[in-house]
Amino acid sequence: MTKAVIFDVDGTLVDTNDFHAASWAEVFRRFGHAVPEAEIRGQIGKGSDQLMPFFLPPEVVEREGEAIAEARSKLFMQDYIGQARAFPGVRPLFERLRAEGQRILLASSAKGEELERYKEIAGIADLIDGATSADDAEHSKPHPDIFDAALDQLKPLPAAAAIVVGDSPYDAEAAGKAGLRCVGLLCGGFPKAVLREAGCIALYRDPAALLADYARSPLAPG
């Protein structure tokens, strides 16, 4: 029986994945690193601590990583986040969950300031029970830290009574490491096969499609 739903945010509730990829590519260029935006796109869903080492040598990450991450975050908040929009059905889905008596948490690799903006964009601040972000985790997804922090907020509810909704394989991998089931949404742009291989137990187009099939979905409380 599902009693709590833990949502990823980027690519799951808010359409930001392309903006993240573009901002990373721009900042990498500023620091003299040519990284194709299309390659970055496949790594979106990871936090900066996991994304940068995928493209840059360890010595570069050690020397420039903090400055790159800070510049990227500043650029995204300044030039990109204002273009972000919520996917269809986000607030109605949250309202349905609340009506069913389920708890709702957000668990994002974003920094706290960014997450607050997403709550406003999606119009869900009044519907959630809590949130965890990169500020609450030593390592970002696909490490389980962010979901472990969410489970701490849900105690004494066991992991078996909660479920994750995410858009990336990194959500599914992190959820599995935390002992959580994961439902995948395709609106983040990752292929069905990739999400299934990462461990998603069900797939839906977007929050609106999940809401439409809610009664038969893994989110249903009984």
Buried (B, 14 or more C-beta within 10 A) or exposed (E): EBBBBBBBBBBBBBBBBBBBBBBBBBBBEEBEBEBEBEEBBBBBBBBBBBBBBEBBEEEBBEEBBEEBBEBBBEBBBEEBBEEBEBBBBBBBBBEBBBEBEBBBBBBBBBBEEBBBBBBEBBEBEEBBBBBBBBEBBEBBBBBBBBBBBBBEBBEEEEBEBBBBBBBBBBBBBBBBBBBBBBBBBBBBBBEEEBBBEBBBBBBBBBBBBBBBEBEEBBBBEE
